[in-house]
Amino acid sequence: MSTSLATCQREVMHHLGGFALHNMVEVEFEVDLERVADLTDPKKCADLDIEPDDLLEDTHAIPQSVAKRLRRKGIEAILVPSAREQGGKNMVLFLENIDPQMIRKVRESLRE
């Protein structure tokens, strides 16, 4: 999940190999969370002994390792910088740590 439509579109386009976005469904959610690790904060990264730039690597090894650690600690989500859009942010939800009633679909639309 991305925190903005522009970031979401860039992330999806990257994973589709740069193809234009059409015939896709855009969905917006509201999620009530209490335990979020903000990895866009350099201090939080330092507390976890990682460099912020490590989160932008294409190998995903460091971000996945950090996510696994935090998920086991009961963290509901991590906020991470987007590797595709300068200043963009993505939210990684750990659904097993979230009460399903805390997630609400706000909007859904077809992008043709």
MODELLER restraints for C-alpha pairs under 7 A, 6 or more apart:
rsr = mdl.restraints
at = mdl.atoms
rsr.add(forms.Gaussian(group=physical.xy_distance, feature=features.Distance(at['CA:1:A'], at['CA:8:A']), mean=6.98, stdev=0.5))
rsr.add(forms.Gaussian(group=physical.xy_distance, feature=features.Distance(at['CA:1:A'], at['CA:90:A']), mean=5.58, stdev=0.5))
rsr.add(forms.Gaussian(group=physical.xy_distance, feature=features.Distance(at['CA:1:A'], at['CA:91:A']), mean=5.17, stdev=0.5))
rsr.add(forms.Gaussian(group=physical.xy_distance, feature=features.Distance(at['CA:1:A'], at['CA:92:A']), mean=6.45, stdev=0.5))
rsr.add(forms.Gaussian(group=physical.xy_distance, feature=features.Distance(at['CA:2:A'], at['CA:8:A']), mean=5.06, stdev=0.5))
rsr.add(forms.Gaussian(group=physical.xy_distance, feature=features.Distance(at['CA:2:A'], at['CA:89:A']), mean=5.92, stdev=0.5))
rsr.add(forms.Gaussian(group=physical.xy_distance, feature=features.Distance(at['CA:2:A'], at['CA:90:A']), mean=4.07, stdev=0.5))
rsr.add(forms.Gaussian(group=physical.xy_distance, feature=features.Distance(at['CA:2:A'], at['CA:91:A']), mean=5.74, stdev=0.5))
rsr.add(forms.Gaussian(group=physical.xy_distance, feature=features.Distance(at['CA:3:A'], at['CA:89:A']), mean=5.72, stdev=0.5))
rsr.add(forms.Gaussian(group=physical.xy_distance, feature=features.Distance(at['CA:3:A'], at['CA:90:A']), mean=5.80, stdev=0.5))
rsr.add(forms.Gaussian(group=physical.xy_distance, feature=features.Distance(at['CA:3:A'], at['CA:91:A']), mean=6.86, stdev=0.5))
rsr.add(forms.Gaussian(group=physical.xy_distance, feature=features.Distance(at['CA:7:A'], at['CA:85:A']), mean=5.92, stdev=0.5))
rsr.add(forms.Gaussian(group=physical.xy_distance, feature=features.Distance(at['CA:7:A'], at['CA:88:A']), mean=5.58, stdev=0.5))
rsr.add(forms.Gaussian(group=physical.xy_distance, feature=features.Distance(at['CA:10:A'], at['CA:84:A']), mean=6.02, stdev=0.5))
rsr.add(forms.Gaussian(group=physical.xy_distance, feature=features.Distance(at['CA:10:A'], at['CA:85:A']), mean=6.77, stdev=0.5))
rsr.add(forms.Gaussian(group=physical.xy_distance, feature=features.Distance(at['CA:11:A'], at['CA:84:A']), mean=5.93, stdev=0.5))
rsr.add(forms.Gaussian(group=physical.xy_distance, feature=features.Distance(at['CA:13:A'], at['CA:19:A']), mean=5.98, stdev=0.5))
rsr.add(forms.Gaussian(group=physical.xy_distance, feature=features.Distance(at['CA:13:A'], at['CA:20:A']), mean=6.80, stdev=0.5))
rsr.add(forms.Gaussian(group=physical.xy_distance, feature=features.Distance(at['CA:13:A'], at['CA:21:A']), mean=6.86, stdev=0.5))
rsr.add(forms.Gaussian(group=physical.xy_distance, feature=features.Distance(at['CA:22:A'], at['CA:111:A']), mean=5.43, stdev=0.5))
rsr.add(forms.Gaussian(group=physical.xy_distance, feature=features.Distance(at['CA:22:A'], at['CA:112:A']), mean=4.61, stdev=0.5))
rsr.add(forms.Gaussian(group=physical.xy_distance, feature=features.Distance(at['CA:23:A'], at['CA:110:A']), mean=6.59, stdev=0.5))
rsr.add(forms.Gaussian(group=physical.xy_distance, feature=features.Distance(at['CA:23:A'], at['CA:111:A']), mean=5.32, stdev=0.5))
rsr.add(forms.Gaussian(group=physical.xy_distance, feature=features.Distance(at['CA:23:A'], at['CA:112:A']), mean=4.46, stdev=0.5))
rsr.add(forms.Gaussian(group=physical.xy_distance, feature=features.Distance(at['CA:24:A'], at['CA:110:A']), mean=5.78, stdev=0.5))
rsr.add(forms.Gaussian(group=physical.xy_distance, feature=features.Distance(at['CA:24:A'], at['CA:111:A']), mean=5.11, stdev=0.5))
rsr.add(forms.Gaussian(group=physical.xy_distance, feature=features.Distance(at['CA:24:A'], at['CA:112:A']), mean=6.78, stdev=0.5))
rsr.add(forms.Gaussian(group=physical.xy_distance, feature=features.Distance(at['CA:25:A'], at['CA:108:A']), mean=6.75, stdev=0.5))
rsr.add(forms.Gaussian(group=physical.xy_distance, feature=features.Distance(at['CA:25:A'], at['CA:109:A']), mean=5.57, stdev=0.5))
rsr.add(forms.Gaussian(group=physical.xy_distance, feature=features.Distance(at['CA:25:A'], at['CA:110:A']), mean=4.45, stdev=0.5))
rsr.add(forms.Gaussian(group=physical.xy_distance, feature=features.Distance(at['CA:25:A'], at['CA:111:A']), mean=5.82, stdev=0.5))
rsr.add(forms.Gaussian(group=physical.xy_distance, feature=features.Distance(at['CA:26:A'], at['CA:108:A']), mean=5.62, stdev=0.5))
rsr.add(forms.Gaussian(group=physical.xy_distance, feature=features.Distance(at['CA:26:A'], at['CA:109:A']), mean=5.33, stdev=0.5))
rsr.add(forms.Gaussian(group=physical.xy_distance, feature=features.Distance(at['CA:26:A'], at['CA:110:A']), mean=6.28, stdev=0.5))
rsr.add(forms.Gaussian(group=physical.xy_distance, feature=features.Distance(at['CA:26:A'], at['CA:111:A']), mean=6.85, stdev=0.5))
rsr.add(forms.Gaussian(group=physical.xy_distance, feature=features.Distance(at['CA:27:A'], at['CA:107:A']), mean=5.62, stdev=0.5))
rsr.add(forms.Gaussian(group=physical.xy_distance, feature=features.Distance(at['CA:27:A'], at['CA:108:A']), mean=4.39, stdev=0.5))
rsr.add(forms.Gaussian(group=physical.xy_distance, feature=features.Distance(at['CA:27:A'], at['CA:109:A']), mean=6.61, stdev=0.5))
rsr.add(forms.Gaussian(group=physical.xy_distance, feature=features.Distance(at['CA:28:A'], at['CA:105:A']), mean=6.03, stdev=0.5))
rsr.add(forms.Gaussian(group=physical.xy_distance, feature=features.Distance(at['CA:28:A'], at['CA:106:A']), mean=5.40, stdev=0.5))
rsr.add(forms.Gaussian(group=physical.xy_distance, feature=features.Distance(at['CA:28:A'], at['CA:107:A']), mean=5.07, stdev=0.5))
rsr.add(forms.Gaussian(group=physical.xy_distance, feature=features.Distance(at['CA:28:A'], at['CA:108:A']), mean=6.43, stdev=0.5))
rsr.add(forms.Gaussian(group=physical.xy_distance, feature=features.Distance(at['CA:29:A'], at['CA:103:A']), mean=6.80, stdev=0.5))
rsr.add(forms.Gaussian(group=physical.xy_distance, feature=features.Distance(at['CA:29:A'], at['CA:104:A']), mean=5.51, stdev=0.5))
rsr.add(forms.Gaussian(group=physical.xy_distance, feature=features.Distance(at['CA:29:A'], at['CA:105:A']), mean=4.43, stdev=0.5))
rsr.add(forms.Gaussian(group=physical.xy_distance, feature=features.Distance(at['CA:29:A'], at['CA:106:A']), mean=5.22, stdev=0.5))
rsr.add(forms.Gaussian(group=physical.xy_distance, feature=features.Distance(at['CA:30:A'], at['CA:103:A']), mean=5.93, stdev=0.5))
rsr.add(forms.Gaussian(group=physical.xy_distance, feature=features.Distance(at['CA:30:A'], at['CA:104:A']), mean=5.24, stdev=0.5))
rsr.add(forms.Gaussian(group=physical.xy_distance, feature=features.Distance(at['CA:30:A'], at['CA:105:A']), mean=6.44, stdev=0.5))
rsr.add(forms.Gaussian(group=physical.xy_distance, feature=features.Distance(at['CA:30:A'], at['CA:106:A']), mean=6.55, stdev=0.5))
rsr.add(forms.Gaussian(group=physical.xy_distance, feature=features.Distance(at['CA:31:A'], at['CA:102:A']), mean=5.55, stdev=0.5))
rsr.add(forms.Gaussian(group=physical.xy_distance, feature=features.Distance(at['CA:31:A'], at['CA:103:A']), mean=4.54, stdev=0.5))
rsr.add(forms.Gaussian(group=physical.xy_distance, feature=features.Distance(at['CA:31:A'], at['CA:104:A']), mean=6.37, stdev=0.5))
rsr.add(forms.Gaussian(group=physical.xy_distance, feature=features.Distance(at['CA:32:A'], at['CA:102:A']), mean=5.14, stdev=0.5))
rsr.add(forms.Gaussian(group=physical.xy_distance, feature=features.Distance(at['CA:32:A'], at['CA:103:A']), mean=6.70, stdev=0.5))
rsr.add(forms.Gaussian(group=physical.xy_distance, feature=features.Distance(at['CA:33:A'], at['CA:76:A']), mean=6.73, stdev=0.5))
rsr.add(forms.Gaussian(group=physical.xy_distance, feature=features.Distance(at['CA:35:A'], at['CA:75:A']), mean=5.15, stdev=0.5))
rsr.add(forms.Gaussian(group=physical.xy_distance, feature=features.Distance(at['CA:35:A'], at['CA:76:A']), mean=5.37, stdev=0.5))
rsr.add(forms.Gaussian(group=physical.xy_distance, feature=features.Distance(at['CA:35:A'], at['CA:77:A']), mean=6.89, stdev=0.5))
rsr.add(forms.Gaussian(group=physical.xy_distance, feature=features.Distance(at['CA:36:A'], at['CA:75:A']), mean=5.99, stdev=0.5))
rsr.add(forms.Gaussian(group=physical.xy_distance, feature=features.Distance(at['CA:36:A'], at['CA:76:A']), mean=5.84, stdev=0.5))
rsr.add(forms.Gaussian(group=physical.xy_distance, feature=features.Distance(at['CA:36:A'], at['CA:77:A']), mean=4.90, stdev=0.5))
rsr.add(forms.Gaussian(group=physical.xy_distance, feature=features.Distance(at['CA:36:A'], at['CA:78:A']), mean=5.42, stdev=0.5))
rsr.add(forms.Gaussian(group=physical.xy_distance, feature=features.Distance(at['CA:37:A'], at['CA:77:A']), mean=6.48, stdev=0.5))
rsr.add(forms.Gaussian(group=physical.xy_distance, feature=features.Distance(at['CA:37:A'], at['CA:78:A']), mean=4.69, stdev=0.5))
rsr.add(forms.Gaussian(group=physical.xy_distance, feature=features.Distance(at['CA:37:A'], at['CA:79:A']), mean=6.24, stdev=0.5))
rsr.add(forms.Gaussian(group=physical.xy_distance, feature=features.Distance(at['CA:38:A'], at['CA:44:A']), mean=6.75, stdev=0.5))
rsr.add(forms.Gaussian(group=physical.xy_distance, feature=features.Distance(at['CA:38:A'], at['CA:78:A']), mean=5.83, stdev=0.5))
rsr.add(forms.Gaussian(group=physical.xy_distance, feature=features.Distance(at['CA:38:A'], at['CA:79:A']), mean=4.75, stdev=0.5))
rsr.add(forms.Gaussian(group=physical.xy_distance, feature=features.Distance(at['CA:38:A'], at['CA:80:A']), mean=6.73, stdev=0.5))
rsr.add(forms.Gaussian(group=physical.xy_distance, feature=features.Distance(at['CA:39:A'], at['CA:45:A']), mean=5.77, stdev=0.5))
rsr.add(forms.Gaussian(group=physical.xy_distance, feature=features.Distance(at['CA:39:A'], at['CA:78:A']), mean=6.68, stdev=0.5))
rsr.add(forms.Gaussian(group=physical.xy_distance, feature=features.Distance(at['CA:39:A'], at['CA:79:A']), mean=5.57, stdev=0.5))
rsr.add(forms.Gaussian(group=physical.xy_distance, feature=features.Distance(at['CA:39:A'], at['CA:80:A']), mean=5.09, stdev=0.5))
rsr.add(forms.Gaussian(group=physical.xy_distance, feature=features.Distance(at['CA:40:A'], at['CA:79:A']), mean=6.51, stdev=0.5))
rsr.add(forms.Gaussian(group=physical.xy_distance, feature=features.Distance(at['CA:40:A'], at['CA:80:A']), mean=5.40, stdev=0.5))
rsr.add(forms.Gaussian(group=physical.xy_distance, feature=features.Distance(at['CA:40:A'], at['CA:81:A']), mean=5.60, stdev=0.5))
rsr.add(forms.Gaussian(group=physical.xy_distance, feature=features.Distance(at['CA:42:A'], at['CA:52:A']), mean=6.24, stdev=0.5))
rsr.add(forms.Gaussian(group=physical.xy_distance, feature=features.Distance(at['CA:45:A'], at['CA:51:A']), mean=6.16, stdev=0.5))
rsr.add(forms.Gaussian(group=physical.xy_distance, feature=features.Distance(at['CA:45:A'], at['CA:52:A']), mean=6.19, stdev=0.5))
rsr.add(forms.Gaussian(group=physical.xy_distance, feature=features.Distance(at['CA:54:A'], at['CA:62:A']), mean=6.55, stdev=0.5))
rsr.add(forms.Gaussian(group=physical.xy_distance, feature=features.Distance(at['CA:55:A'], at['CA:62:A']), mean=6.77, stdev=0.5))
rsr.add(forms.Gaussian(group=physical.xy_distance, feature=features.Distance(at['CA:55:A'], at['CA:63:A']), mean=5.46, stdev=0.5))
rsr.add(forms.Gaussian(group=physical.xy_distance, feature=features.Distance(at['CA:56:A'], at['CA:83:A']), mean=4.97, stdev=0.5))
rsr.add(forms.Gaussian(group=physical.xy_distance, feature=features.Distance(at['CA:71:A'], at['CA:94:A']), mean=6.43, stdev=0.5))
rsr.add(forms.Gaussian(group=physical.xy_distance, feature=features.Distance(at['CA:74:A'], at['CA:97:A']), mean=5.95, stdev=0.5))
rsr.add(forms.Gaussian(group=physical.xy_distance, feature=features.Distance(at['CA:75:A'], at['CA:97:A']), mean=6.81, stdev=0.5))
rsr.add(forms.Gaussian(group=physical.xy_distance, feature=features.Distance(at['CA:76:A'], at['CA:93:A']), mean=6.11, stdev=0.5))
rsr.add(forms.Gaussian(group=physical.xy_distance, feature=features.Distance(at['CA:76:A'], at['CA:94:A']), mean=5.25, stdev=0.5))
rsr.add(forms.Gaussian(group=physical.xy_distance, feature=features.Distance(at['CA:76:A'], at['CA:97:A']), mean=5.18, stdev=0.5))
rsr.add(forms.Gaussian(group=physical.xy_distance, feature=features.Distance(at['CA:76:A'], at['CA:98:A']), mean=5.82, stdev=0.5))
rsr.add(forms.Gaussian(group=physical.xy_distance, feature=features.Distance(at['CA:77:A'], at['CA:91:A']), mean=6.66, stdev=0.5))
rsr.add(forms.Gaussian(group=physical.xy_distance, feature=features.Distance(at['CA:77:A'], at['CA:92:A']), mean=5.35, stdev=0.5))
rsr.add(forms.Gaussian(group=physical.xy_distance, feature=features.Distance(at['CA:77:A'], at['CA:93:A']), mean=4.37, stdev=0.5))
rsr.add(forms.Gaussian(group=physical.xy_distance, feature=features.Distance(at['CA:77:A'], at['CA:94:A']), mean=5.56, stdev=0.5))
rsr.add(forms.Gaussian(group=physical.xy_distance, feature=features.Distance(at['CA:78:A'], at['CA:91:A']), mean=5.78, stdev=0.5))
rsr.add(forms.Gaussian(group=physical.xy_distance, feature=features.Distance(at['CA:78:A'], at['CA:92:A']), mean=5.24, stdev=0.5))
rsr.add(forms.Gaussian(group=physical.xy_distance, feature=features.Distance(at['CA:78:A'], at['CA:93:A']), mean=6.76, stdev=0.5))
rsr.add(forms.Gaussian(group=physical.xy_distance, feature=features.Distance(at['CA:79:A'], at['CA:89:A']), mean=6.71, stdev=0.5))
rsr.add(forms.Gaussian(group=physical.xy_distance, feature=features.Distance(at['CA:79:A'], at['CA:90:A']), mean=5.81, stdev=0.5))
rsr.add(forms.Gaussian(group=physical.xy_distance, feature=features.Distance(at['CA:79:A'], at['CA:91:A']), mean=4.62, stdev=0.5))
rsr.add(forms.Gaussian(group=physical.xy_distance, feature=features.Distance(at['CA:79:A'], at['CA:92:A']), mean=6.45, stdev=0.5))
rsr.add(forms.Gaussian(group=physical.xy_distance, feature=features.Distance(at['CA:80:A'], at['CA:89:A']), mean=5.64, stdev=0.5))
rsr.add(forms.Gaussian(group=physical.xy_distance, feature=features.Distance(at['CA:80:A'], at['CA:90:A']), mean=5.31, stdev=0.5))
rsr.add(forms.Gaussian(group=physical.xy_distance, feature=features.Distance(at['CA:80:A'], at['CA:91:A']), mean=6.32, stdev=0.5))
rsr.add(forms.Gaussian(group=physical.xy_distance, feature=features.Distance(at['CA:81:A'], at['CA:87:A']), mean=6.98, stdev=0.5))
rsr.add(forms.Gaussian(group=physical.xy_distance, feature=features.Distance(at['CA:81:A'], at['CA:88:A']), mean=6.00, stdev=0.5))
rsr.add(forms.Gaussian(group=physical.xy_distance, feature=features.Distance(at['CA:81:A'], at['CA:89:A']), mean=4.54, stdev=0.5))
rsr.add(forms.Gaussian(group=physical.xy_distance, feature=features.Distance(at['CA:81:A'], at['CA:90:A']), mean=6.16, stdev=0.5))
rsr.add(forms.Gaussian(group=physical.xy_distance, feature=features.Distance(at['CA:82:A'], at['CA:88:A']), mean=5.01, stdev=0.5))
rsr.add(forms.Gaussian(group=physical.xy_distance, feature=features.Distance(at['CA:82:A'], at['CA:89:A']), mean=4.94, stdev=0.5))
rsr.add(forms.Gaussian(group=physical.xy_distance, feature=features.Distance(at['CA:82:A'], at['CA:90:A']), mean=5.92, stdev=0.5))
